[in-house]
């Protein structure tokens, strides 16, 4: 279902300024270290991209998630600025962006992220929640199994798409750099194949190399 203008708060006469890339990088490296910028198509218009700040919070139980969301909601209405968030049992995933400056990151997002982190401090004693940790480990195992299944079925392009989504939400620099290089190499092979500049035998040989390299890369997750 498409979003309508009425789905968003009233736009102020003067919108906030977007953050420069240098300032945002410094804030994320020195202060909001658990947050990361992620990009995705705007659901109501996939031709427009949005940039959001993303973070995942973990809690001891579901009641504490709701208590946190309720407490934060008060500040959201005061700012006013509201998150996009998703709750799965004891995990809360949060995305922040400023819709009235073309869905990019502004100081409104930084201020709300700071407030959410300060509010979360009273809940951090549950960071070693074994139930949440166990669930996250199972989710990761299931994800890796799914990628391996895609590779086994020769659906390598889908495997790359899933892994790209994963790296957008998980800051693992060395893995990301290797994935980018491998993706570029795979795309290059597919392009030469479509243009008839690579024989079927050579394509299969190079694709097999990609397949084994991708399986080796998964071991680093």
N, C-alpha and C positions, 0 to 999 in steps of 0.2 A: 504494500500500500504506500503510495507516494505521500511525502510530507507536504503540507500546505503552509503558507505564510502564517496562518493562525496557529500553527503548531509551535511557533517560536515566540519568545517574549517581544514586546513592542521595541522597535529599533529606536535607539537614542539619536537625537539630531546630529551629534558628533560621536562617531564610533571610536573605539580604542585603536592605538597604533600597533601595527605588527612588530614583533620582535625581530631584530636582525639575527642572522645566523650565528654571528660571533657571540652575541650576548646570550642567545639560547644555549649554545654549546657550553659556555662558561657556567651558566646556571646549573645545567644538568651534570656537569663534571664536578662542580664544587659544592653544590647545595642539594638539588633534587636528584640525587644519584640513583634512586630507584625508578625514576621516570625515564621514558625514552620516546622519541618522536617516531610515529608510524604514519605511513601514507596509505590511502585507499580511495576507491571511487566513491563519489557521493551516491547513496542508494537511489535517490529520486532523479539523479542525472549522472549516469556513469561516465559521461564525457567530461565531468568536472572532478578534479582530485581534491581531497581534503587532507590536511596534515593535523594530527592529533597527538597530544601527550598521553602516554599509556602507562598505567601502573596496575599491579595486582596486589591486593591486600588479603591476608589470611587471618582467620579468627578461630577461636576455640570452639564455638558452636554457632548455630544459625541465629539464635537470639541476639548474640553480640553483633553479628553483621547488621541486623535490623536496627539495633540501638545506634550503631555508628552511622548508618545511613540517615536515620531520623535526626541525629545531632547535626550532621553536616548539612542537611536540608535547610535548617534554619539560616545558616550562613549563606547558602545558595540564594535564598530569597532576599537577603540583605544586600548582597554584592551589587546587583543581581547577576548571577551567572550559574548555569546549571550543567551538570556533567551528563555524559552518556555512560551508563553503567549497566553491568550485568552480574547478577548474583547466581552462583551455583553452590548451594549448600553453605560451606564455610569459606568460600572464596568470593571476593568481590573484585571484578575487573572494571577499571575506570578509564574512560577516554575523555580528554578535554580539548576543545577547539572553540574558536570564536566565530560564530556563524555570520555575524554582521560585518566581518572583514574578510569575507570570502573563504570561511572555514580554514583559517590558518591560526597559528599560535600567537596570542597577545599576552600582555601583562595580566589580563583578567584570568587567563588560564594558570599563570604562574602564582598569582595570589590565592586562587582556590586550591591549587596543588599544595602550597605551603600550609594552608589552613587544614587540609585533609591530613597531611602528614603530622601536624601538631596534635590534631584530635586523635590520631591513631596511636600516639605514644602510650596512652593509657591502656591500649589493648596489646601492646607488643610483648607482654609476658607470655603470650600464647604462641610465640613464633615457632616453638618446637612441637607444636601440635602433631602428634604421631598419626592421627587420622588423616589430616590434610596432607602431610608428607607422603603417606602411603598412597593416597589417592592420586597425587601428582606423579608419583613414580609409576603407577599403573597406567595413567594417561600417556606418559612418555613412552612406555613400553608398547602400548597399543598403537601409538603414532608411528613408531619405528617399524612395527610389524606391517602396518598399512603401506608405508613407503617401500618396504622390501617386496610386498605383494605386487605393487605397481611395477616395480623394476622387473620382477619375474614374469609378469604378463606383457612386458615390453611397452608399458605405458609410461615411458621415461619422461615425456613432457609433463604429464600430470604430477609425477614425482617431484620434478623441479618446481612446479607451481606450489605444491604443498610445503616444500622445504623453504621456499622463498617467504611464504606466509609465516612459517615458524620463526625464521631469523628476524622478521620484522618485529616480533614480540619478545625475542630473547637475544639479549646483547652478548653475542659470542663472536668477537671480531675475527679471530683466525678462521673459524668455521665459515663465517660469512664471506670472507675474501676468497677462500677456496671454492665456495659454492658459486660465486659470481664468475670466476674463471672457468669453472666446469660448465656452467650454463652457457657462457659465451661460446665455448668450444662446441657444445652440442648444437646450438643454434646455427653456427657456421657450417657444420656438417649437413644439417637439414637444408640450409639454403643452397649449398652446392648440389645436393641431391635433387632439389626441385628444379634447378637450372640445368640439370643434366651434365654437370661438370665432374661428377664422381660416379664411378661404376657401382653396380649393386654390391659386388664383392667388397670393394673398398669401403663402401658405406657401412656394411655389416661389420667389417673389421674395426672401423673407427667407433661405431656405436657400441660394440662389445667392450672396447677400451673404456668408453664413458661409463658403461654399466658397472664394470669392476671398480673404477675410480670412485663412483658414487657409493658403492657398497663399503669401500674403505673409508670414505668420508663419514658415513653414518656411525662408524665406530667411535668417532670423536664426540658424539653427542652424549 
